[in-house]
Amino acid sequence: MEVLYKYAENVNGKIIHINNAMSGEKYICPECKEKFTFKNGKIRQRHFSHSNSSSNCTGEGYLHKTFKKMLLELIRNNLSSNLPLIVNFKCNICNMEHNGDILNEIIEVKDEHNLEMCRPDIVLINKKNAVPIIIEIVDKHEPEVNVFNFCKKNSTVLIRIKIETINDLENVNKKISFPSNVFFFNQLNCPNYQQYIIKEQRIPKIILNNNRIIQKGPTIEQLETKKRRQYYAIKNSYKNKPKRKK
């Protein structure tokens, strides 16, 4: 059965829904980049189809590429408008529900960015030019082992989004807001674990904002430095005291 493609890429590289398509405009397949024909729905419902009937494009590849381009556009729009993108998930560290803005301190998003060890679907880049978050879109194939190895090595958060049907393209916002999995490879990424560490170190005036720690008062390092100074001050004090005569 022919796949009824509802999305196409226009000449500017933007993803267009079939309801916004116009006769006479040029459209291409997001997967194979071959020409799409706009079917205006005189016999069947409106849809795009490959002009070349012998195209080797698969529905799976189309679904993956189209979803990725739509998610990239969503993230870029939020970044340019300085809007948050809240993700809700169950933590693999504490097994509790969390949520947070994945665009906090992010300045750029790239697709299939070369990280030497791997080329993930989507990477989020922060002000330090580091990659704190990777997004992998999963259809039939799971992320490569090298992606997991990169995340483990760099304590990068991995967001996994499972897509299954063409209908998932209608729910890109929901899919990123409630992804299939969010993997932490460092316990410190977990807000509950952060709170535990803070409690143990007894650092004052801690505020949680979108599950991200905003720290007021001295840092752990500052406290440790203070303790060391106190230790050496006491030690030197005893050292300089005159010895008692026997």
C-alpha positions as CSV (number, residue, x, y, z in Angstrom):
1,M,0.0,0.0,0.0
2,E,1.3,3.5,-0.9
3,V,2.4,5.6,2.1
4,L,0.3,8.8,2.3
5,Y,3.1,11.3,3.1
6,K,1.8,14.3,4.9
7,Y,5.0,16.2,5.2
8,A,7.5,17.5,2.6
9,E,10.5,19.7,2.5
10,N,10.3,23.0,0.6
11,V,13.0,24.8,-1.4
12,N,14.1,26.6,1.8
13,G,14.6,23.3,3.7
14,K,11.5,23.8,5.9
15,I,9.1,21.0,6.7
16,I,5.6,21.7,5.3
17,H,2.4,20.0,6.3
18,I,0.1,18.9,3.5
19,N,-2.6,21.3,4.6
20,N,-0.1,24.2,4.0
21,A,1.1,23.0,0.6
22,M,0.2,24.9,-2.6
23,S,0.0,23.8,-6.2
24,G,2.9,25.0,-8.3
25,E,5.4,25.0,-5.4
26,K,8.4,22.6,-5.4
27,Y,8.6,20.0,-2.7
28,I,11.1,17.2,-2.0
29,C,11.2,14.1,0.2
30,P,13.1,14.7,3.4
31,E,14.7,11.3,3.2
32,C,15.9,10.7,-0.4
33,K,15.7,14.4,-1.6
34,E,13.8,13.3,-4.7
35,K,10.9,15.4,-6.1
36,F,7.6,15.1,-4.4
37,T,4.3,15.4,-6.3
38,F,1.6,17.3,-4.5
39,K,-1.7,15.4,-4.7
40,N,-4.5,17.8,-4.0
41,G,-7.1,15.3,-3.0
42,K,-9.5,15.1,-5.9
43,I,-9.8,11.3,-5.7
44,R,-7.9,10.5,-2.4
45,Q,-7.1,12.6,0.6
46,R,-4.4,15.2,0.1
47,H,-0.9,13.9,0.2
48,F,2.6,13.9,-1.3
49,S,4.0,11.1,-3.4
50,H,7.4,10.4,-5.1
51,S,7.4,11.6,-8.6
52,N,9.7,8.7,-9.5
53,S,7.6,5.6,-8.9
54,S,10.8,3.5,-8.7
55,S,12.2,5.4,-5.7
56,N,13.9,3.3,-3.1
57,C,12.9,5.6,-0.3
58,T,11.5,3.7,2.7
59,G,8.7,4.8,5.1
60,E,11.1,4.2,8.0
61,G,13.8,6.5,6.6
62,Y,11.2,9.1,5.8
63,L,9.8,9.0,9.3
64,H,13.2,9.3,11.0
65,K,14.5,12.2,8.8
66,T,11.2,14.1,8.9
67,F,10.8,13.8,12.7
68,K,14.4,14.9,13.2
69,K,14.0,18.0,11.0
70,M,10.8,18.9,12.8
71,L,12.4,18.5,16.2
72,L,15.4,20.5,15.1
73,E,13.2,23.3,13.9
74,L,11.2,23.3,17.2
75,I,14.4,23.5,19.3
76,R,15.9,26.3,17.1
77,N,12.7,28.3,17.3
78,N,12.7,28.0,21.1
79,L,16.4,29.0,21.3
80,S,15.9,32.1,19.1
81,S,12.8,33.1,21.1
82,N,14.5,32.3,24.4
83,L,11.8,29.9,25.4
84,P,12.3,26.8,27.6
85,L,11.7,23.3,26.5
86,I,10.5,21.2,29.5
87,V,11.1,17.5,29.4
88,N,9.3,15.1,31.8
89,F,10.9,11.8,32.6
90,K,11.5,9.0,35.1
91,C,15.1,9.1,36.5
92,N,17.3,6.0,36.1
93,I,19.3,7.0,39.2
94,C,16.6,7.6,41.8
95,N,13.6,6.1,40.0
96,M,11.6,9.3,40.6
97,E,9.8,11.6,38.3
98,H,11.6,14.8,37.3
99,N,11.3,17.6,34.8
100,G,13.6,20.3,33.6
101,D,14.4,22.8,30.8
102,I,16.8,21.1,28.5
103,L,17.7,24.4,26.8
104,N,19.0,26.0,29.9
105,E,22.5,27.4,29.0
106,I,22.2,25.9,25.5
107,I,23.2,28.2,22.7
108,E,23.2,25.9,19.7
109,V,21.7,22.7,18.3
110,K,23.2,20.5,15.5
111,D,22.2,17.4,13.7
112,E,24.7,14.5,13.1
113,H,27.4,16.6,14.6
114,N,30.8,14.9,14.5
115,L,31.9,14.1,18.0
116,E,34.8,11.9,16.8
117,M,33.4,8.9,18.8
118,C,30.0,9.2,17.2
119,R,27.6,11.3,15.1
120,P,24.3,11.4,17.1
121,D,21.0,12.5,15.7
122,I,20.9,15.8,17.6
123,V,23.4,17.4,20.0
124,L,22.8,20.4,22.3
125,I,25.8,22.6,22.7
126,N,26.3,25.0,25.7
127,K,28.3,28.2,26.2
128,K,31.5,26.2,27.0
129,N,31.2,24.5,23.6
130,A,30.5,21.2,25.4
131,V,27.7,18.7,24.7
132,P,25.6,18.2,27.9
133,I,22.7,16.6,26.1
134,I,22.3,14.2,23.1
135,I,18.9,13.3,21.5
136,E,18.6,10.0,19.7
137,I,15.5,9.2,17.6
138,V,14.8,5.5,17.5
139,D,12.7,3.6,15.0
140,K,13.8,0.0,14.5
141,H,17.5,0.6,15.3
142,E,18.8,1.6,18.7
143,P,21.6,4.2,19.2
144,E,25.1,2.9,18.3
145,V,27.3,1.7,21.2
146,N,29.6,4.6,20.5
147,V,26.9,7.0,21.5
148,F,26.5,5.4,24.9
149,N,30.3,5.3,25.3
150,F,30.6,9.0,24.6
151,C,27.8,9.8,27.1
152,K,29.5,7.6,29.8
153,K,32.9,9.3,29.2
154,N,31.6,12.8,29.2
155,S,28.6,12.5,31.7
156,T,26.3,13.5,28.8
157,V,22.6,13.1,29.3
158,L,21.0,10.9,26.6
159,I,17.4,11.5,25.6
160,R,15.8,8.6,23.6
161,I,12.7,9.1,21.6
162,K,10.9,6.1,20.1
163,I,8.9,6.7,17.0
164,E,6.8,4.0,15.3
165,T,4.2,5.4,12.8
166,I,3.7,8.4,10.5
167,N,1.2,9.6,13.1
168,D,4.1,10.4,15.4
169,L,4.9,13.3,13.1
170,E,1.8,15.0,14.4
171,N,3.1,14.9,18.0
172,V,6.6,16.2,17.9
173,N,6.0,18.5,20.9
174,K,4.6,15.7,23.0
175,K,7.3,13.3,22.0
176,I,10.1,15.6,23.2
177,S,8.1,16.7,26.3
178,F,7.6,13.1,27.3
179,P,10.4,11.1,25.8
180,S,10.7,7.3,26.0
181,N,13.8,7.5,28.2
182,V,16.3,9.9,29.7
183,F,19.6,8.3,30.8
184,F,21.9,9.8,33.3
185,F,25.5,8.5,33.2
186,N,26.5,10.5,36.2
187,Q,24.8,10.5,39.6
188,L,25.2,14.2,40.0
189,N,22.8,14.8,37.1
190,C,20.0,13.5,39.3
191,P,18.4,16.3,41.3
192,N,17.7,14.0,44.3
193,Y,21.3,12.9,44.4
194,Q,22.4,16.5,44.2
195,Q,20.2,17.3,47.2
196,Y,21.7,14.4,49.1
197,I,25.3,15.6,48.4
198,I,24.3,19.2,49.4
199,K,22.7,17.9,52.7
200,E,25.8,15.9,53.5
201,Q,28.1,18.9,52.9
202,R,25.7,21.2,54.7
203,I,25.9,24.0,52.2
204,P,23.5,26.8,53.1
205,K,20.8,28.5,51.0
206,I,20.2,26.1,48.2
207,I,17.5,26.9,45.7
208,L,16.1,24.4,43.1
209,N,15.1,25.9,39.8
210,N,13.7,23.5,37.2
211,N,15.7,20.8,39.0
212,R,18.9,22.7,38.4
213,I,21.0,23.7,41.4
214,I,21.5,27.4,42.1
215,Q,24.0,27.6,44.9
216,K,24.2,30.6,47.3
217,G,27.0,30.9,49.9
218,P,30.3,29.1,49.9
219,T,30.9,26.2,47.5
220,I,32.1,22.7,48.6
221,E,35.6,23.6,47.5
222,Q,35.5,26.8,49.5
223,L,34.4,24.9,52.6
224,E,37.2,22.4,52.2
225,T,39.7,25.2,51.7
226,K,38.5,26.8,54.9
227,K,38.8,23.6,56.9
228,R,42.4,23.1,55.6
229,R,43.3,26.6,56.7
230,Q,41.8,26.0,60.1
231,Y,43.8,22.7,60.4
232,Y,47.1,24.3,59.5
233,A,46.4,27.4,61.7
234,I,45.9,25.1,64.8
235,K,48.9,23.0,63.8
236,N,51.2,26.0,63.5
237,S,49.8,27.4,66.7
238,Y,50.9,24.3,68.7
239,K,54.2,24.2,66.8
240,N,55.1,27.7,67.8
241,K,54.2,27.3,71.5
242,P,57.2,27.0,73.8
243,K,57.7,23.5,75.2
244,R,57.0,22.9,78.8
245,K,60.0,22.4,81.0
246,K,60.2,19.0,82.7
